[in-house]
Amino acid sequence: MAKPPPVLVPEDVIFEPLADAILTAIGQIVLAGSELDDALSLAMFELSQTNKADGYIMFGKQPISGKLASYEYLLKKYADNDRTSSFLARKRVFKRFTRMRNTLCHGIFVGREQESGRLLFLRPSENFDPLDGATLQKAVGFPPQAILNAPRDAADLLQFIRIAGES
C-alpha cells in the first residue's frame, strides 16, 4: 500500500489561539471579498454595457481570479488609459488580497511559525498528484500585520472599483 502524500508544514510551528483582532480582521476580509467580487461583476457589466441578468450569466459564477482577468481585458478594450493604468497599478494588491481571502476561507489554521511569526493555514497544493506522491497540502503563511492591514486594502480596492464604475 502506498503511503499518503506529504503535508508541507514547517517544523517550528506552535499552536496558539488566534487573537481577537486577527479573528475580527479575518471576518472583515471574508465580507470584503464578497463585496469586491460583486463590485467587479457590476463594473464589468458597466464596461461591456451588459444588463445585469446577462452579466451574471457571463461573469457571475467566475472565481474572483477570473473576474480580475476579465475586468482587465474589458478595461483595455473599453476604458480610457487612466482607468486602465490605475487598475494595473493595483493589480498586485488585488491578487495578494484574493490569495489571502481564499486561504483564510478555505485553509485550516495550524499555528504560528516560531521563527517568522507568520500565521499558517493548510491549503490544498496546486501540484497535488496522487499517482506520483506529490504534496497533498502546503502551509501558506501571512504575517499577523498583513492580515490586520488587509481590510483596509480591500476598502481601498472597493472604492477604486466603485469610483471607476461611475466614470
DSSP file (Angstrom, degrees, kcal/mol; ACC not computed):
  #  RESIDUE AA STRUCTURE BP1 BP2  ACC     N-H-->O    O-->H-N    N-H-->O    O-->H-N    TCO  KAPPA ALPHA  PHI   PSI    X-CA   Y-CA   Z-CA
    1    1 A M              0   0    0      0, 0.0     2,-0.1     0, 0.0     0, 0.0   0.000 360.0 360.0 360.0 132.3    0.0    0.0    0.0
    2    2 A A        -     0   0    0      1,-0.1   131,-0.0     3,-0.0     0, 0.0  -0.414 360.0-116.0 -71.1 144.5    1.4    3.4   -1.0
    3    3 A K        -     0   0    0      1,-0.1    -1,-0.1    -2,-0.1   130,-0.0  -0.516  38.6 -96.1 -78.3 152.2    2.0    5.9    1.8
    4    4 A P        -     0   0    0      0, 0.0    -1,-0.1     0, 0.0   132,-0.0  -0.287  47.4 -94.4 -65.9 152.2   -0.1    9.1    1.7
    5    5 A P        -     0   0    0      0, 0.0   129,-0.1     0, 0.0   130,-0.1  -0.276  50.5 -95.6 -64.5 154.7    1.5   12.1    0.2
    6    6 A P        -     0   0    0      0, 0.0   130,-2.2     0, 0.0   131,-0.8  -0.250  23.0-136.6 -72.5 158.4    3.2   14.5    2.5
    7    7 A V  E     -a  137   0A   0    129,-0.2     2,-1.0   128,-0.2   131,-0.2  -0.973  20.4-134.9-110.8 126.0    1.8   17.7    4.1
    8    8 A L  E     +a  138   0A   0    129,-2.8   131,-1.9    -2,-0.5   127,-0.0  -0.714  44.8 143.8 -90.2 101.4    4.2   20.6    3.9
    9    9 A V        -     0   0    0     -2,-1.0    -2,-0.1   129,-0.2     4,-0.1  -0.997  52.0-112.1-133.4 128.6    4.2   22.3    7.3
   10   10 A P    >   -     0   0    0      0, 0.0     3,-0.7     0, 0.0    -2,-0.0  -0.212  23.8-125.5 -57.0 152.6    7.4   23.9    8.8
   11   11 A E  T 3  S+     0   0    0      1,-0.2   102,-0.0   102,-0.0     0, 0.0   0.726 100.7  66.8 -74.3 -21.7    8.7   22.1   11.9
   12   12 A D  T 3  S+     0   0    0      2,-0.0   102,-2.7   101,-0.0     2,-0.4  -0.015  70.4 132.0 -94.1  33.7    8.8   25.1   14.1
   13   13 A V  E <   -B  113   0A   0     -3,-0.7     2,-0.4   100,-0.2   100,-0.2  -0.695  34.5-170.1 -87.7 131.8    5.0   25.7   14.2
   14   14 A I  E     -B  112   0A   0     98,-2.7    98,-3.2    -2,-0.4     2,-0.5  -0.962  18.7-130.3-118.4 140.2    3.4   26.2   17.6
   15   15 A F        +     0   0    0     -2,-0.4    96,-0.1    96,-0.2    95,-0.0  -0.755  37.9 152.2 -92.1 132.7   -0.3   26.2   18.0
   16   16 A E        -     0   0    0     -2,-0.5     3,-0.1     3,-0.0    -2,-0.0  -0.969  50.1 -93.1-150.0 146.9   -1.9   29.1   19.9
   17   17 A P        -     0   0    0      0, 0.0     2,-0.2     0, 0.0     0, 0.0  -0.252  48.1-102.2 -59.9 148.8   -5.4   30.5   19.5
   18   18 A L        -     0   0    0      1,-0.1     2,-0.0     2,-0.1    91,-0.0  -0.492  40.1-108.7 -70.8 140.3   -5.8   33.4   17.1
   19   19 A A     >  -     0   0    0     -2,-0.2     4,-2.4     1,-0.1     3,-0.4  -0.312  25.4-113.8 -66.9 152.9   -6.1   36.8   18.8
   20   20 A D  H  > S+     0   0    0      1,-0.2     4,-2.7     2,-0.2     5,-0.2   0.873 117.0  55.7 -56.4 -39.8   -9.4   38.6   18.7
   21   21 A A  H  > S+     0   0    0      1,-0.2     4,-2.2     2,-0.2    -1,-0.2   0.884 108.9  47.4 -63.2 -37.5   -8.1   41.3   16.5
   22   22 A I  H  > S+     0   0    0     -3,-0.4     4,-2.6     2,-0.2    -2,-0.2   0.922 111.4  50.4 -68.6 -44.2   -7.0   38.7   13.9
   23   23 A L  H  X S+     0   0    0     -4,-2.4     4,-2.1     1,-0.2    -2,-0.2   0.902 111.3  49.0 -60.8 -40.9  -10.3   36.9   14.1
   24   24 A T  H  X S+     0   0    0     -4,-2.7     4,-2.3     2,-0.2    -1,-0.2   0.928 111.1  49.4 -63.1 -45.1  -12.1   40.3   13.5
   25   25 A A  H  X S+     0   0    0     -4,-2.2     4,-2.6     1,-0.2    -2,-0.2   0.892 108.4  53.7 -62.3 -39.5   -9.8   41.1   10.6
   26   26 A I  H  X S+     0   0    0     -4,-2.6     4,-2.5     2,-0.2    -1,-0.2   0.926 108.9  49.2 -61.5 -43.9  -10.5   37.6    9.1
   27   27 A G  H  X S+     0   0    0     -4,-2.1     4,-2.2     1,-0.2    -1,-0.2   0.912 111.6  48.7 -60.6 -42.1  -14.2   38.3    9.3
   28   28 A Q  H  X S+     0   0    0     -4,-2.3     4,-2.7     1,-0.2    -2,-0.2   0.879 110.2  52.0 -65.1 -37.7  -13.8   41.7    7.6
   29   29 A I  H  X S+     0   0    0     -4,-2.6     4,-2.4     2,-0.2    -2,-0.2   0.921 109.5  49.1 -64.0 -44.7  -11.6   40.1    4.9
   30   30 A V  H  X S+     0   0    0     -4,-2.5     4,-1.6     2,-0.2    -2,-0.2   0.938 114.9  43.8 -61.3 -47.8  -14.3   37.5    4.1
   31   31 A L  H  X S+     0   0    0     -4,-2.2     4,-2.0     1,-0.2    -2,-0.2   0.913 114.3  49.6 -64.8 -42.4  -17.1   40.1    3.9
   32   32 A A  H  X S+     0   0    0     -4,-2.7     4,-2.9     1,-0.2     5,-0.2   0.859 105.7  58.1 -65.8 -34.7  -14.9   42.5    1.9
   33   33 A G  H  X S+     0   0    0     -4,-2.4     4,-2.2     2,-0.2    -1,-0.2   0.904 107.3  46.8 -61.6 -41.0  -14.0   39.7   -0.5
   34   34 A S  H  X S+     0   0    0     -4,-1.6     4,-2.2     2,-0.2    -1,-0.2   0.905 113.7  48.3 -66.1 -41.6  -17.7   39.1   -1.3
   35   35 A E  H  X S+     0   0    0     -4,-2.0     4,-2.6     2,-0.2    -2,-0.2   0.909 111.9  48.9 -64.4 -42.0  -18.3   42.8   -1.7
   36   36 A L  H  X S+     0   0    0     -4,-2.9     4,-2.4     2,-0.2    -2,-0.2   0.894 109.1  53.3 -65.1 -40.7  -15.3   43.1   -4.0
   37   37 A D  H  X S+     0   0    0     -4,-2.2     4,-1.8    -5,-0.2    -1,-0.2   0.932 112.6  44.0 -58.4 -47.9  -16.4   40.1   -6.1
   38   38 A D  H  X S+     0   0    0     -4,-2.2     4,-2.5     1,-0.2    -2,-0.2   0.898 111.6  53.0 -66.8 -40.9  -19.9   41.7   -6.6
   39   39 A A  H  X S+     0   0    0     -4,-2.6     4,-2.5     1,-0.2    -1,-0.2   0.883 107.5  52.3 -63.2 -38.0  -18.4   45.2   -7.3
   40   40 A L  H  X S+     0   0    0     -4,-2.4     4,-2.3     2,-0.2    -1,-0.2   0.921 109.0  50.4 -62.8 -42.9  -16.2   43.6  -10.0
   41   41 A S  H  X S+     0   0    0     -4,-1.8     4,-2.2     1,-0.2    -2,-0.2   0.952 112.1  46.5 -58.7 -49.7  -19.2   42.0  -11.6
   42   42 A L  H  X S+     0   0    0     -4,-2.5     4,-2.1     1,-0.2    -1,-0.2   0.884 111.2  52.1 -62.4 -38.6  -21.1   45.2  -11.7
   43   43 A A  H  X S+     0   0    0     -4,-2.5     4,-2.5     1,-0.2    -1,-0.2   0.883 109.2  50.3 -65.1 -37.4  -18.1   47.1  -13.1
   44   44 A M  H  X S+     0   0    0     -4,-2.3     4,-2.5     2,-0.2    -2,-0.2   0.884 107.8  52.9 -68.0 -37.5  -17.8   44.6  -15.9
   45   45 A F  H  X>S+     0   0    0     -4,-2.2     5,-2.7     1,-0.2     4,-0.6   0.932 111.7  46.8 -60.4 -44.0  -21.5   44.9  -16.7
   46   46 A E  H ><5S+     0   0    0     -4,-2.1     3,-0.7     3,-0.2    -2,-0.2   0.929 113.2  47.6 -64.4 -46.4  -21.0   48.7  -17.0
   47   47 A L  H 3<5S+     0   0    0     -4,-2.5    -1,-0.2     1,-0.2    -2,-0.2   0.911 119.2  38.5 -62.1 -43.1  -17.8   48.4  -19.1
   48   48 A S  H 3<5S-     0   0    0     -4,-2.5    -1,-0.2    -5,-0.2    -2,-0.2   0.419 107.4-124.4 -89.6   2.3  -19.3   45.9  -21.5
   49   49 A Q  T <<5 +     0   0    0     -3,-0.7     2,-0.4    -4,-0.6    -3,-0.2   0.926  58.1 153.2  52.1  50.1  -22.7   47.6  -21.5
   50   50 A T      < -     0   0    0     -5,-2.7    -1,-0.2    -6,-0.2    -2,-0.1  -0.883  46.4-118.0-109.5 137.7  -24.4   44.4  -20.4
   51   51 A N     >  -     0   0    0     -2,-0.4     4,-3.0    -3,-0.1     5,-0.2  -0.344  32.2-107.8 -70.5 160.6  -27.6   44.2  -18.4
   52   52 A K  H  > S+     0   0    0      1,-0.2     4,-2.8     2,-0.2     5,-0.2   0.880 115.4  53.0 -59.8 -42.5  -27.4   42.6  -15.0
   53   53 A A  H  > S+     0   0    0      1,-0.2     4,-1.3     2,-0.2    -1,-0.2   0.946 116.2  38.7 -61.2 -48.4  -29.2   39.4  -15.9
   54   54 A D  H  > S+     0   0    0      1,-0.2     4,-2.2     2,-0.2    -1,-0.2   0.894 114.9  55.7 -67.7 -38.8  -26.9   38.6  -18.9
   55   55 A G  H  X>S+     0   0    0     -4,-3.0     4,-3.6     1,-0.2     5,-0.9   0.900 105.3  50.2 -61.6 -42.7  -23.9   39.8  -17.0
   56   56 A Y  I  <>S+     0   0    0     -4,-2.8     5,-0.5     3,-0.2     4,-0.5   0.848 109.9  51.9 -66.8 -31.7  -24.4   37.5  -14.1
   57   57 A I  I  <5S+     0   0    0     -4,-1.3     4,-0.2    -5,-0.2    -2,-0.2   0.919 119.3  35.6 -66.3 -42.3  -24.8   34.6  -16.6
   58   58 A M  I  <5S+     0   0    0     -4,-2.2    -2,-0.2    -5,-0.1    -3,-0.2   0.892 140.2   8.0 -79.6 -40.5  -21.5   35.6  -18.3
   59   59 A F  I ><5S+     0   0    0     -4,-3.6     3,-1.6    -5,-0.2    -3,-0.2   0.659 102.7  87.9-116.3 -22.2  -19.4   36.7  -15.3
   60   60 A G  I 3 <S+     0   0    0     -5,-0.9    -3,-0.1    -4,-0.5    -4,-0.1   0.790  92.9  42.8 -59.2 -35.5  -21.3   36.0  -12.1
   61   61 A K  T 3 <S+     0   0    0     -5,-0.5    -1,-0.3    -4,-0.2    -2,-0.1   0.448  86.9 113.7 -93.8   0.2  -20.0   32.5  -11.5
   62   62 A Q  S <  S-     0   0    0     -3,-1.6    -3,-0.0     1,-0.1     2,-0.0  -0.409  75.5-110.2 -65.9 144.9  -16.4   33.2  -12.3
   63   63 A P    >>  -     0   0    0      0, 0.0     4,-2.2     0, 0.0     3,-0.7  -0.388  35.5-104.8 -66.4 159.7  -14.0   32.9   -9.5
   64   64 A I  H 3> S+     0   0    0      1,-0.3     4,-2.4     2,-0.2     5,-0.2   0.829 122.3  59.0 -60.5 -30.7  -12.6   36.3   -8.5
   65   65 A S  H 3> S+     0   0    0      1,-0.2     4,-1.6     2,-0.2    -1,-0.3   0.903 108.0  46.3 -63.6 -38.9   -9.3   35.5  -10.2
   66   66 A G  H <> S+     0   0    0     -3,-0.7     4,-2.6     2,-0.2    -2,-0.2   0.868 110.1  53.7 -68.2 -36.9  -11.2   35.0  -13.4
   67   67 A K  H  X S+     0   0    0     -4,-2.2     4,-3.1     2,-0.2     5,-0.2   0.894 105.6  53.4 -64.9 -38.9  -13.1   38.2  -12.8
   68   68 A L  H  X S+     0   0    0     -4,-2.4     4,-2.3     2,-0.2    -1,-0.2   0.917 111.2  45.9 -62.0 -42.0   -9.9   40.1  -12.4
   69   69 A A  H  X S+     0   0    0     -4,-1.6     4,-2.2     2,-0.2    -2,-0.2   0.915 115.1  46.8 -66.5 -42.6   -8.6   38.8  -15.7
   70   70 A S  H  X S+     0   0    0     -4,-2.6     4,-2.7     2,-0.2    -2,-0.2   0.899 111.6  51.4 -65.3 -40.7  -12.0   39.6  -17.4
   71   71 A Y  H  X S+     0   0    0     -4,-3.1     4,-2.7     2,-0.2    -2,-0.2   0.919 109.6  49.7 -62.8 -44.1  -12.0   43.1  -15.8
   72   72 A E  H  X S+     0   0    0     -4,-2.3     4,-2.5    -5,-0.2    -1,-0.2   0.924 111.1  49.8 -61.0 -44.0   -8.5   43.8  -17.1
   73   73 A Y  H  X S+     0   0    0     -4,-2.2     4,-1.8     1,-0.2    -2,-0.2   0.938 112.7  46.6 -58.8 -47.8   -9.5   42.7  -20.6
   74   74 A L  H  X>S+     0   0    0     -4,-2.7     4,-3.0     1,-0.2     5,-0.6   0.874 110.7  52.7 -65.8 -36.9  -12.6   44.9  -20.6
   75   75 A L  H  X5S+     0   0    0     -4,-2.7     4,-2.0     1,-0.2    -1,-0.2   0.946 110.2  47.6 -60.8 -47.7  -10.7   47.9  -19.3
   76   76 A K  H  <5S+     0   0    0     -4,-2.5    -1,-0.2     1,-0.2    -2,-0.2   0.829 118.7  42.0 -63.4 -31.5   -8.1   47.5  -22.0
   77   77 A K  H  <5S+     0   0    0     -4,-1.8    -2,-0.2    -5,-0.2    -1,-0.2   0.883 133.4  11.9 -82.9 -39.9  -10.9   47.2  -24.6
   78   78 A Y  H  <5S+     0   0    0     -4,-3.0    -3,-0.2    -5,-0.2    -2,-0.2   0.670 105.4  79.9-117.2 -21.4  -13.3   49.9  -23.4
   79   79 A A  S  <<S-     0   0    0     -4,-2.0     2,-0.1    -5,-0.6   -32,-0.0  -0.414  77.9-100.2 -94.5 165.9  -11.8   52.2  -20.8
   80   80 A D     >  -     0   0    0     -2,-0.1     4,-2.1     1,-0.1     5,-0.2  -0.335  38.8-104.2 -76.0 166.0   -9.6   55.1  -21.0
   81   81 A N  H  > S+     0   0    0      1,-0.2     4,-3.0     2,-0.2     5,-0.2   0.832 117.5  56.9 -62.2 -34.7   -5.8   54.8  -20.3
   82   82 A D  H  > S+     0   0    0      2,-0.2     4,-2.4     1,-0.2    -1,-0.2   0.931 109.2  44.9 -63.9 -45.0   -6.1   56.4  -16.9
   83   83 A R  H  > S+     0   0    0      2,-0.2     4,-1.9     1,-0.2    -2,-0.2   0.910 115.8  47.3 -65.6 -41.8   -8.6   53.9  -15.6
   84   84 A T  H  X S+     0   0    0     -4,-2.1     4,-2.6     2,-0.2    -2,-0.2   0.931 113.0  48.3 -65.6 -45.0   -6.7   51.0  -17.1
   85   85 A S  H  X S+     0   0    0     -4,-3.0     4,-2.1     1,-0.2    -2,-0.2   0.884 109.0  54.2 -62.0 -39.2   -3.4   52.3  -15.6
   86   86 A S  H  X S+     0   0    0     -4,-2.4     4,-0.8    -5,-0.2    -1,-0.2   0.899 110.7  46.0 -62.9 -40.5   -5.0   52.8  -12.2
   87   87 A F  H >X S+     0   0    0     -4,-1.9     3,-1.1     2,-0.2     4,-1.0   0.947 110.8  51.6 -66.0 -47.7   -6.2   49.2  -12.2
   88   88 A L  H 3< S+     0   0    0     -4,-2.6     4,-0.4     1,-0.3     3,-0.4   0.847 106.2  55.6 -60.3 -33.7   -2.8   47.8  -13.4
   89   89 A A  H 3< S+     0   0    0     -4,-2.1    -1,-0.3     1,-0.2    -2,-0.2   0.771 115.0  39.5 -67.5 -25.1   -1.1   49.8  -10.5
   90   90 A R  H <X S+     0   0    0     -3,-1.1     4,-2.4    -4,-0.8     3,-0.5   0.464  87.3  98.3-100.3  -4.6   -3.4   48.0   -8.1
   91   91 A K  H  X S+     0   0    0     -4,-1.0     4,-2.6    -3,-0.4     5,-0.2   0.871  81.6  51.9 -56.5 -42.2   -3.4   44.6   -9.7
   92   92 A R  H  > S+     0   0    0     -4,-0.4     4,-2.5     1,-0.2    -1,-0.3   0.888 110.1  49.4 -62.7 -38.7   -0.7   43.2   -7.3
   93   93 A V  H  > S+     0   0    0     -3,-0.5     4,-2.8     2,-0.2    -2,-0.2   0.908 109.9  51.9 -67.2 -41.6   -2.8   44.3   -4.3
   94   94 A F  H  X S+     0   0    0     -4,-2.4     4,-2.8     2,-0.2     5,-0.2   0.947 112.8  45.0 -56.5 -49.5   -5.9   42.7   -5.8
   95   95 A K  H  X S+     0   0    0     -4,-2.6     4,-2.3     1,-0.2    -2,-0.2   0.904 113.4  49.2 -64.8 -41.8   -4.1   39.4   -6.3
   96   96 A R  H  X S+     0   0    0     -4,-2.5     4,-2.2    -5,-0.2    -1,-0.2   0.923 113.5  47.3 -62.9 -43.5   -2.5   39.5   -2.8
   97   97 A F  H  X S+     0   0    0     -4,-2.8     4,-3.1     1,-0.2    -2,-0.2   0.937 112.8  47.4 -64.6 -46.0   -5.9   40.2   -1.2
   98   98 A T  H  X S+     0   0    0     -4,-2.8     4,-2.5     1,-0.2     5,-0.2   0.868 111.2  51.7 -67.3 -34.1   -7.7   37.5   -3.1
   99   99 A R  H  X S+     0   0    0     -4,-2.3     4,-2.3    -5,-0.2    -1,-0.2   0.931 113.5  44.8 -64.4 -43.9   -5.0   34.9   -2.3
  100  100 A M  H  X S+     0   0    0     -4,-2.2     4,-2.9     2,-0.2     5,-0.2   0.940 113.2  50.1 -64.8 -46.5   -5.2   35.8    1.4
  101  101 A R  H  X S+     0   0    0     -4,-3.1     4,-2.3     1,-0.2     5,-0.2   0.922 112.5  47.3 -58.8 -45.1   -9.0   35.8    1.3
  102  102 A N  H  X S+     0   0    0     -4,-2.5     4,-2.5     2,-0.2     5,-0.3   0.899 112.9  49.0 -64.7 -40.5   -9.1   32.3   -0.3
  103  103 A T  H  X S+     0   0    0     -4,-2.3     4,-2.4     1,-0.2    -2,-0.2   0.922 113.2  46.5 -64.5 -43.9   -6.5   30.9    2.1
  104  104 A L  H  < S+     0   0    0     -4,-2.9    -2,-0.2     1,-0.2    -1,-0.2   0.856 117.5  43.5 -68.2 -34.3   -8.4   32.3    5.1
  105  105 A C  H  < S+     0   0    0     -4,-2.3    -2,-0.2    -5,-0.2    -1,-0.2   0.864 129.7  23.5 -77.0 -36.6  -11.8   31.0    3.8
  106  106 A H  H  < S+     0   0    0     -4,-2.5    -2,-0.2    -5,-0.2    -3,-0.2   0.528 104.9  89.5-111.8  -8.8  -10.6   27.5    2.6
  107  107 A G     <  -     0   0    0     -4,-2.4     2,-0.5    -5,-0.3    16,-0.2  -0.413  69.4-126.7 -89.1 166.8   -7.5   26.9    4.7
  108  108 A I  E     - C   0 122A   0     14,-1.5    14,-2.9    -2,-0.1     2,-0.2  -0.963  25.7-123.1-113.9 122.1   -7.1   25.3    8.1
  109  109 A F  E     + C   0 121A   0     -2,-0.5    12,-0.3    12,-0.2     3,-0.1  -0.478  35.1 169.9 -66.8 127.1   -5.3   27.2   10.7
  110  110 A V  E     -     0   0A   0     10,-2.7     2,-0.3     1,-0.4    11,-0.2   0.565  47.6 -90.0-115.5 -14.4   -2.4   25.2   12.0
  111  111 A G  E     - C   0 120A   0      9,-1.1     9,-3.3   -96,-0.1     2,-0.4  -0.909  49.0 -49.3 141.5-167.4   -0.4   27.7   14.2
  112  112 A R  E     -BC  14 119A   0    -98,-3.2   -98,-2.7    -2,-0.3     2,-0.5  -0.914  43.7-125.0-112.7 133.3    2.3   30.3   14.2
  113  113 A E  E  >  -B   13   0A   0      5,-2.9     4,-2.7    -2,-0.4  -100,-0.2  -0.658  20.8-146.0 -75.1 123.1    5.7   29.7   12.7
  114  114 A Q  T  4 S+     0   0    0   -102,-2.7    -1,-0.2    -2,-0.5  -101,-0.1   0.920  90.7  44.7 -60.6 -48.4    8.2   30.5   15.6
  115  115 A E  T  4 S+     0   0    0      1,-0.2    -1,-0.2  -103,-0.2  -102,-0.0   0.937 128.5  23.2 -66.2 -47.9   11.0   32.0   13.5
  116  116 A S  T  4 S-     0   0    0      2,-0.1    -1,-0.2    27,-0.0    -2,-0.2   0.725  91.9-132.9 -92.8 -22.9    9.0   34.3   11.2
  117  117 A G     <  +     0   0    0     -4,-2.7    -3,-0.1     1,-0.3    25,-0.1   0.443  52.2 152.2  81.7  -0.3    5.8   34.7   13.3
  118  118 A R        -     0   0    0     25,-0.2    -5,-2.9    -5,-0.1     2,-0.5  -0.336  48.4-124.7 -64.7 144.5    3.7   34.0   10.3
  119  119 A L  E     -CD 112 142A   0     23,-3.2    23,-1.8    -7,-0.2     2,-0.4  -0.813  31.9-145.2 -88.8 127.8    0.2   32.5   10.9
  120  120 A L  E     -CD 111 141A   0     -9,-3.3   -10,-2.7    -2,-0.5    -9,-1.1  -0.786  19.6-177.2-107.6 138.7    0.0   29.3    8.9
  121  121 A F  E     -CD 109 140A   0     19,-2.4    19,-3.0    -2,-0.4     2,-0.4  -0.996  26.5-124.9-130.2 133.6   -3.0   27.8    7.1
  122  122 A L  E     +CD 108 139A   0    -14,-2.9   -14,-1.5    -2,-0.4    17,-0.2  -0.664  33.7 177.3 -80.4 130.9   -3.1   24.5    5.3
  123  123 A R  E     - D   0 138A   0     15,-2.7    15,-2.5    -2,-0.4   -16,-0.1  -0.936  39.6 -93.5-127.1 150.9   -4.3   24.7    1.7
  124  124 A P  E     - D   0 137A   0      0, 0.0    13,-0.3     0, 0.0     2,-0.2  -0.432  51.3-113.3 -59.2 138.7   -4.6   22.1   -1.0
  125  125 A S    >   -     0   0    0     11,-2.2     3,-1.1    10,-0.1     9,-0.0  -0.500   8.2-137.5 -77.9 144.1   -1.4   22.1   -3.0
  126  126 A E  T 3  S+     0   0    0      1,-0.2    -1,-0.1    -2,-0.2    10,-0.0   0.751 104.4  51.6 -69.7 -22.8   -1.6   23.2   -6.6
  127  127 A N  T 3  S+     0   0    0      8,-0.1    -1,-0.2     2,-0.0     2,-0.2   0.116  75.8 145.1-102.9  22.5    0.8   20.4   -7.6
  128  128 A F    <   +     0   0    0     -3,-1.1     8,-0.1     8,-0.2     7,-0.1  -0.425  13.5 163.7 -65.5 126.1   -1.2   17.6   -5.9
  129  129 A D    >>> -     0   0    0     -2,-0.2     5,-1.6     1,-0.1     3,-0.9  -0.853  23.1-162.9-142.8 104.1   -0.9   14.3   -7.9
  130  130 A P  T 345S+     0   0    0      0, 0.0     3,-0.1     0, 0.0    -1,-0.1   0.730  86.9  60.9 -64.0 -20.2   -2.0   11.2   -6.0
  131  131 A L  T 345S+     0   0    0      1,-0.2    -2,-0.0     2,-0.1     0, 0.0   0.831 113.2  32.0 -78.3 -30.6   -0.3    8.9   -8.5
  132  132 A D  T <45S-     0   0    0     -3,-0.9    -1,-0.2     2,-0.0    -4,-0.0   0.319 110.8-110.6-110.2  10.5    3.2   10.3   -8.1
  133  133 A G  T  <5 +     0   0    0     -4,-0.7     3,-0.1     1,-0.1    -2,-0.1   0.729  55.5 167.1  75.1  22.0    3.0   11.2   -4.4
  134  134 A A      < -     0   0    0     -5,-1.6    -1,-0.1     1,-0.2    -6,-0.1  -0.184  50.7 -65.9 -65.0 165.2    3.2   14.9   -4.9
  135  135 A T        -     0   0    0      1,-0.1  -128,-0.2  -130,-0.1    -1,-0.2  -0.243  39.7-163.0 -58.4 132.9    2.3   17.1   -1.9
  136  136 A L  S    S+     0   0    0   -130,-2.2   -11,-2.2     1,-0.3     2,-0.3   0.908  73.4   5.5 -81.0 -48.4   -1.3   17.0   -0.8
  137  137 A Q  E     -aD   7 124A   0   -131,-0.8  -129,-2.8   -13,-0.3     2,-0.3  -0.955  62.5-162.2-136.8 154.0   -1.4   20.2    1.3
  138  138 A K  E     -aD   8 123A   0    -15,-2.5   -15,-2.7    -2,-0.3     2,-0.5  -0.968  25.5-114.0-133.9 153.8    1.0   23.0    1.9
  139  139 A A  E     - D   0 122A   0   -131,-1.9     2,-0.5    -2,-0.3   -17,-0.2  -0.741  25.6-164.2 -88.0 130.4    1.1   25.6    4.6
  140  140 A V  E     - D   0 121A   0    -19,-3.0   -19,-2.4    -2,-0.5     2,-0.3  -0.963  13.6-162.1-113.5 130.5    0.5   29.2    3.5
  141  141 A G  E     - D   0 120A   0     -2,-0.5   -21,-0.2   -21,-0.2   -23,-0.1  -0.857  15.4-173.6-122.2 151.7    1.6   31.9    5.9
  142  142 A F  E     - D   0 119A   0    -23,-1.8   -23,-3.2    -2,-0.3    -2,-0.0  -0.998  32.8-113.1-135.9 138.2    0.9   35.5    6.5
  143  143 A P    >>  -     0   0    0      0, 0.0     4,-1.5     0, 0.0     3,-0.9  -0.474  33.6-119.1 -62.9 142.5    2.4   37.9    9.0
  144  144 A P  H 3> S+     0   0    0      0, 0.0     4,-2.3     0, 0.0     5,-0.2   0.879 113.9  57.2 -52.3 -39.3   -0.2   39.0   11.5
  145  145 A Q  H 3> S+     0   0    0      1,-0.2     4,-2.0     2,-0.2     5,-0.2   0.848 101.4  56.0 -64.0 -32.8    0.2   42.6   10.5
  146  146 A A  H <> S+     0   0    0     -3,-0.9     4,-1.4     2,-0.2    -1,-0.2   0.897 108.8  47.1 -64.6 -39.1   -0.7   41.7    6.8
  147  147 A I  H  < S+     0   0    0     -4,-1.5    -2,-0.2     1,-0.2    -1,-0.2   0.910 112.1  50.0 -67.2 -41.3   -3.9   40.2    8.0
  148  148 A L  H  < S+     0   0    0     -4,-2.3     4,-0.3     1,-0.2    -2,-0.2   0.824 114.2  45.4 -66.6 -30.1   -4.7   43.2   10.1
  149  149 A N  H >X S+     0   0    0     -4,-2.0     4,-1.8    -5,-0.2     3,-0.7   0.698  92.3  82.5 -84.0 -20.7   -4.0   45.5    7.1
  150  150 A A  H 3X S+     0   0    0     -4,-1.4     4,-2.7     1,-0.2     5,-0.2   0.836  83.5  57.6 -60.3 -37.8   -6.0   43.5    4.6
  151  151 A P  H 3> S+     0   0    0      0, 0.0     4,-2.1     0, 0.0    -1,-0.2   0.897 108.5  48.3 -60.6 -36.1   -9.4   45.0    5.4
  152  152 A R  H <> S+     0   0    0     -3,-0.7     4,-2.2    -4,-0.3    -2,-0.2   0.914 110.6  50.6 -67.2 -42.1   -8.0   48.5    4.7
  153  153 A D  H  X S+     0   0    0     -4,-1.8     4,-2.4     1,-0.2    -1,-0.2   0.919 110.5  50.2 -58.9 -43.6   -6.5   47.3    1.4
  154  154 A A  H  X S+     0   0    0     -4,-2.7     4,-2.8     1,-0.2    -1,-0.2   0.895 108.2  52.0 -63.4 -40.5   -9.9   45.8    0.5
  155  155 A A  H  X S+     0   0    0     -4,-2.1     4,-2.4     2,-0.2    -1,-0.2   0.905 110.4  48.9 -62.9 -40.7  -11.7   49.0    1.3
  156  156 A D  H  X S+     0   0    0     -4,-2.2     4,-2.2     2,-0.2    -2,-0.2   0.916 112.9  47.2 -63.5 -43.5   -9.3   50.9   -1.0
  157  157 A L  H  X S+     0   0    0     -4,-2.4     4,-2.5     2,-0.2    -2,-0.2   0.911 111.9  50.4 -64.6 -42.1   -9.8   48.4   -3.8
  158  158 A L  H  X S+     0   0    0     -4,-2.8     4,-2.6     1,-0.2     5,-0.2   0.910 109.8  50.1 -63.4 -42.7  -13.6   48.5   -3.4
  159  159 A Q  H  X S+     0   0    0     -4,-2.4     4,-2.7    -5,-0.2     5,-0.3   0.913 110.3  51.0 -62.0 -42.1  -13.6   52.3   -3.5
  160  160 A F  H  X S+     0   0    0     -4,-2.2     4,-2.8     2,-0.2     5,-0.2   0.941 111.8  46.3 -60.2 -47.9  -11.4   52.2   -6.7
  161  161 A I  H  X S+     0   0    0     -4,-2.5     4,-1.9     1,-0.2    -2,-0.2   0.924 115.1  46.7 -62.4 -44.6  -13.8   49.7   -8.4
  162  162 A R  H  X S+     0   0    0     -4,-2.6     4,-0.6     2,-0.2    -1,-0.2   0.908 115.3  44.4 -67.4 -42.0  -16.9   51.7   -7.4
  163  163 A I  H >X S+     0   0    0     -4,-2.7     3,-1.0    -5,-0.2     4,-0.7   0.912 113.1  51.9 -67.7 -41.5  -15.5   55.1   -8.4
  164  164 A A  H >< S+     0   0    0     -4,-2.8     3,-0.7    -5,-0.3    -1,-0.2   0.861 106.1  55.7 -61.9 -34.8  -14.2   53.6  -11.7
  165  165 A G  H 3< S+     0   0    0     -4,-1.9    -1,-0.3     1,-0.2    -2,-0.2   0.684 103.3  55.2 -71.7 -16.8  -17.6   52.3  -12.4
  166  166 A E  H <<        0   0    0     -3,-1.0    -1,-0.2    -4,-0.6    -2,-0.2   0.636 360.0 360.0 -89.1 -14.7  -19.2   55.7  -12.0
  167  167 A S    <<        0   0    0     -4,-0.7    -1,-0.2    -3,-0.7    -2,-0.1   0.492 360.0 360.0 -81.3 360.0  -16.9   57.3  -14.7
